[in-house]
Amino acid sequence: MITPIFNLNDIILILAIGLSLILVLFQPILPAKKKLTKALLAGFFLSLTLSDIGIMLIWNEYIPQSILSATLVPYFYCCAMLLKAPLLLLYVRSITEENFHLKRTHLLHFIPMLLAILVICSFDIDINRLKLDTFGMDALLYQVIDSLWYSLKVIPLGYFIAATYTVWRYHKMLRQQHSDINEAALWWLYYLTLGFVLAGVWTLSLSVLAYFYRLPFGVTDNYLNFILLIALFYYSISHAQNLTTTKEEEEFEDPKETVTPIDTKPLDSTISKIMDGIVNQKLYLNQSLNVEQFSAKIGVPYRDVSFAINKAFGTNFFEFINSYRIEESKRYLADEKYKDMTIMDILLESGFNSKSAFQRFFKRLTGISPTEFRREALRAAHFAQKPESISEKSE
């Protein structure tokens, strides 16, 4: 009887290894705004390749092992596991921050990996020991290896949570700095980072369940990781390039400017200039308007504009500008002179550049769709003209 070398779980791992390796090799020709983004994503896929190879070599008993491979596998497996999550976090930052670049402080991300190498070297942990074969194993060594396994699950989970928080913070800054948001690209990034968080939680939960109940679900996280790998590849070529990058808030600060206290009422002159930009200059009609452009047009520092909009109007730049765009669109929709204009023409004239964003924002502010608003407004205007025509006939 022939014993199979690979089972279904191994096949999934082989597919993930092959796809990851292909994505590493093809990163130079794939679309990306920055070379650093390509390098970080290639590093992430490479770490996935090495970690999946490590999983297969550690747990597949039918693959022959040499003394050298049995010694080296724990090193590259643990390094790959502790590097993939920081690389994902840095990748997310590189596609969302305009001036992102690597700093010396980013070397701190290597500390967990270096500690893992130190532990493996100090306790001479090879593949057999890494599998926690308890026969004849010292209690201290068992605890060290068990802690090492949990660190390989807890530390990446922490980074995945940090990546999700980075996306949330990016969304918040985006609404402060821009009047147009690519919602599809943004929510894809949300779901992607949350997917890694859920996968990390699932992997950690499996370890706990296996410890207490010996449940044989440990291989299921390989399927989740394979799905996330495909999702990340799809996102990198279809949505990541469409994200609007933001600047860090400190980049806007000028040390010569006086800091406005948080409880100080915005100056009337600042509010007046903001309203002049809205009412007279109609700056909101610029589809790609951001807070820097708006500030330059009205001659007010960015920080003062942002402060005034937040405190005086109780909203952010995104909501503030788009509310006036909606009012502009309502003027077109309610006027019979423009009844031949399509909804697309009207939204473009009003400063929007996305039909889905326009319809979503319009319905949120008015409670009805643009088409329904136009129908009701034109019907009301039609009935309002009838009494006049009747009085003219009676005369």
N, C-alpha and C positions, 0 to 999 in steps of 0.2 A: 504494500500500500504506500502510495506516494504522499508524503506530508506537504501540504501547501506552504510556501514561504510567505506569501502575502494573503491577508484577508481583506474584507471590504474596507475596514478602517485604514489599513496600510495603503490601499488604492487611493483613498481620499488624500492621505498624506503625500503620496507620490504625485498626484495631480497638483496639490498645493505647492510642493517643492518645484515642480516643473514650471508652473505658472509664475511663481515668485521669481525664479531664476530668469525666465524670459523677460519679465518686467524690469529686472535689474539691467539686463543687457540692452533693452530698448529705450531706457530712460533718456539717453542723449537725443533721440529723434522724436520723442513725444513732445506735444506742446506744453510749454510752461513759460511764464513771464520771467522767471529768474533761474539762473544756473543753480543757485543755492537750493531752491525748491526741488529741482531735479535730483540734486545730490542727496538731500534729506530723504526724499521718497525712495531713491535707489537704496540708501542705507537701511531704510525700514524694510523693504522687500528682501534685502539680503539677510537681515536678521531673522525674518520669517523663514527664509530658506534654511538657515543654519539651525534654528530651533526645531523645525519640523524634521530635519535630518537627525537631530539629536534624539527626538522622541522615538523615531523609528529604530535607531540603533540601540537605545536604552531598553525598549520594551519588546522588540521583536527577537525572540530567543533563537530563531532559525537563521539569522544573519551571523555569519562567522565573525569573531572578534579576535584581533591580534592584541598583544600586550600594549602596543603603542596606542591603538585606537581606544582600548578600554581605559587608558590613562588620560587621553586628550579629550574624549567626548564630554565629560563633565565640565571641562573648562569652556569649550566653545558653546555648549548648550546653555550654560548659566549666563555667559556673557551675552549671547544673543537674546535670551529672555529678558535680561535687565537693560538692554539697549533699545529694543524695539519700541517700547512705550515712550521714552524720552524723544526718540526720533519722530514719532507720530505727533507729539506735542509741539516740537519745533517745526514740523511740516505745517501744522495748522497755523502756527504763528506766522510762518513765512508767506502763506497765501492770504492772510488777513491783515497783516501790518505792512504799510507802504515801505518803510525804511528798515525793515528787520534785517539784522545781520548777526553773525555769531560773535559772542563776547567771551572774555576769559571766564566770566562767572558761569558760563554754560559747561565748563569743565567739571563743575560740581556734579553733573549728571553721571559722571563716570565713577563716583565714589562707591555706590552699591556694587558695581561690577568689580571694582578693585578689591572690595571687602570679600566678595564671593570667591575671587581667585585666591586671596589670602587664606580663607577657610579651607578651600579644597586642597591647597598645597600643604597647609599645616597639619591637616588630619588625613592626608594621603587618600582622598576619596576618589575611587575609580567607579566604573559603571556598576559593578556588583554591589559595592557599598551604597552607591547612590540609590539603588533600588530598595534599600532598607531590608536586606536579607538579615533578619534578626538572629539567625543561628550563630552563636558565638560572638555577637557584636556587643561591645562595651556600651553601657547605659549612656555615658556621656556622649559617645560618638553617635549613638542613635538620636539623642536629643539635638545634637548639632546638625545632623543631616535633615532631621524633621523640620527644624527651624529654617534651614536653607530652602527646603521645598516650599514652605509657607511664604518665605520672602520672595520667591519667584512668582508668587501669585498676588501677594498683597502690594508689593511695590509697583508693578505694572498697573494694577487697578487704581492706585493713587494717581498715577500719571494720566490714565484715561479720564478720571474725574477732573483732573486739572485741564485736560484738553477740552472737555465739555464746558467747563467754567470759562475757558478762553473764548469759546464760541459765543457764550452768553454775553460776556463783556464786549466782544466785538460787535454783537448786535446792538448793544446799548450805545456804544460809541458811534456806530453807523447812523443811528437815528439822531444823534446830536450833531453830526458833521455833514450829512448828506440828505438830499430831498428825494432821492430815488434809491430803492433797494431791490436787488435781484432776489426775490423771495424764494424762488425755486432752488437756487444755488445755496442760499443760507440755510433753508430747512433740510436740504440734503446733508449739509455738513453737521447740523444738529443731530439728525438721525444716525449718521455714521459714527460720530463720537459717542453717542448714547449706546449704539450697538456694541462698541468696544467695552463700554462700562458694564453693560449687561452680560457680555461674554466673560468679563473678568469676575463679576459677581457669581456667575454660574460656575466657573472653574473653581473659585474658592469654596463655594457651597458644596461642590462635589467632593472636595478634599475632606471637608468636615463630615459629610455623610458617609464617606468611605471609612473614615476613622472610627465613627461610632456604630455604623450599621453594615459596613462592608458592601455597600451597594455598587453594582458593576456598571456605573454610568460614566466612568472617567473618560471614555473615548468620545463622548458626545460633544465635548468642547472642540474637538478637531473639525467637526462639521460646521460649527458656528464660525470658527476662524476661517474656514475655506469660503464661506458665504461672505464674510466681511472682507476678505481679500479681493473677491470679485467686485464687491460694492465699492471698495476704495479705488480699484483700478478704473471702474466706470466713472466715478466722481472726478478722478484726476484728469481724465481726458474730455469730459463733457460739461462739468460745472465749475471746477476750480478756477478756470481761466476767466470766468464771468463774474467772479466776486469783485466787489468794490473794496479796495484796501483802505484802511483808516490809518490815521497818524496817532501816535501816543499823545495824550493830553498835554504832557510836559513840553512837547515840541512847539506848542502854540504859545507857551508862556514866554514873556519878555521880562527879564529881571528889572528893567527900567520902569515897567508899568507898576502902578500902585495896585495892590491886591484889594479887590472889592470884598468887604465883609459879607458873610453869607446872609446876615439878617438886615443888610442895608437895602432900602428900596432903590430900584434902578433909576438912574437919572432921567428926568423928563425929556431931556435933549436926546438921549440914546433911543428912547421909545419913539420919539418924534422922527428920528432919522430912519428907524426901522420901518415905521409906517409910511414914510416917504418912499422908501425902496419898494414897498408893497403897492401902495395906492397910485403913486405917480410914475415910478419907473417900471412897475409890474415885473420885477425881477423873477417872480415865481414862474413866469412863462419859459424861463430857461430850463430845458429838460434835464440838463446835467448839473444843475446848480448845487453847490455845496456851501458850507458856512463861510469858508475862506473867501470865495468869490463874492458872496453876499456882503461880507464885512468890508471888502475892498471897495465895492461899489458905493456903499453908503458912508465910507470913511470912518468906521468905528472898529476898534480892535475886536478880534474874534471873541476873547473872553467876556467882554462887555456885552456883545450881542447874545452870546449863549446864556449869560447870566440874566439878561433882561427877558429873553424869551421864556426861560424856565420859571422866573419869579413873577413877572408881570402878566404873562399869558398862561402860566400853569401847564406848559407843554414843552416838547422838544422841537428841534429845528425841523425834523421830518414831518411831524404832525402839523406844525405851524404853517409850513409852506404848502403842504398838500391840501389843507383846509381851504386856502385861497384858490388853489387850482380847481377844487370842487365847485366853489362859488362861481368861478369863471365858466366852468362847463355848464352849470345850471342856467347861466345867462344865455348861452347858445341853445340849450335844449328847450328853454321856455319861449324863445322868440320864433315866431312863424317865418321870419325872414331866412332863418337857417334850417328850415325843416328838410331841405334837400341834402344837408350835410350828414354824412354817416357818423356813427358813434366814434369810429376810429379817427375821422377827421377832427371831431370835436375834442377828443382827449388829447390829440397832438397839439391842437391850438391852445389847449388849456395848460400845457406844460408837462403832461404825462407822456411816457414813451412805452408803456405796457398796458395792454387792454385788460389783462387779468388784475393788475394792481389797481387800475382805475375803477373797475367794476367793484372790486372788493372794498376799496376805500369809500366809494360813493355810497354803497349800500350800508356801510357801517355808520356813515354820518347822516344819511337821509332815511334809512330803513327800507328803501325800495331800490330797484335797479334803475340805471339811466334810461332804459327804454320805457319803463313804467312811469318814471318821472316826466319824461317828454310827453307821453300820451296824456297824462293827467293835466299837465301844464297847458298844452295846446287845447285840450277840451275846455278847460276853465277859461282860457282866453277867448275861445269861440263863443261860449255862452255869455261872456261879459260884453261882447260886441252886439248881441242880439237885441237887447233893449234899445240901443242907439238906433239900429236899423228900423225898429218898429216905430220909434218916435219920429224918425225922418219921414216914414210913409204916411203917418197921421197928419203931418204938416202938409 
